[in-house]
Amino acid sequence: MSTKGPFSPLAAVNEDQAALRGELRNDFTRLNPRFDTVEAKVDRNQAQIVELLTALLGKTPNGN
């Protein structure tokens, strides 16, 4: 079997790798908004924790 030319096993592997990279890129593009949503929720939860601790302890994280 020839290892050169458009029908070589190496050409097929290269095509498969390119297709896989494209699929992964698309998957990450679809996931980015989800990461943004999770990050916003974490920020809100952290703010709520600070508020609750401030109310319980009577001090802010700055020491006031």
N, C-alpha and C positions, 0 to 999 in steps of 0.2 A: 504494500500500500504506500502511496506517495505521501510525503509529509509536506509537500509544497503545492501551491495552487489553491484555488477557491474552495475546493472540496476536501481539503486536508483536515485531519482531526484537530490540528491546532487552530485552523480558521473557525471550526465549529465551536471550540472552547472559547475563543475570543468573542464570537457572536453571543454565546450563552452568558459570558461575563458581562458584556455590554447590556444585554437585556436585563440581567439581574441588577446591575447598577441602576438602570432606569426604574425598575420596580421599587428598589429601596428608596431612591430619591422621591418617588411619588408617595410612598408610605410615610416618609418623614414630613413631606409637605402636608399631608393630611393630618399628621399628629401634632404639628406645631400649634394649631389653635387649641387643641386639647391641653397641651402643656401650658399655654397662656392662661387657660381657664383654671387649671389646678394651681398655678402660681398665684393667681388672684385670690383664690379661696384660702390658700395658705397665709397670704398676707392679711386677709380679713380675720382669720382665726388667731393669728399672732396678735393682732391689735386687740381682739376681744380678750385674750389671755392677759395682756398687759393691763387692760381696763379692770378686769376682775381682780387681779393681784393688787393693783393700786387701791381698789375699793376695800379689799380685805386687809391690806397692810398699812394703808394710809400714806404710802410713799410712791413716787413715780420712779421709773428706772434711772432717772437723772439724779435721784437722791433728794428731790424736793418733797 
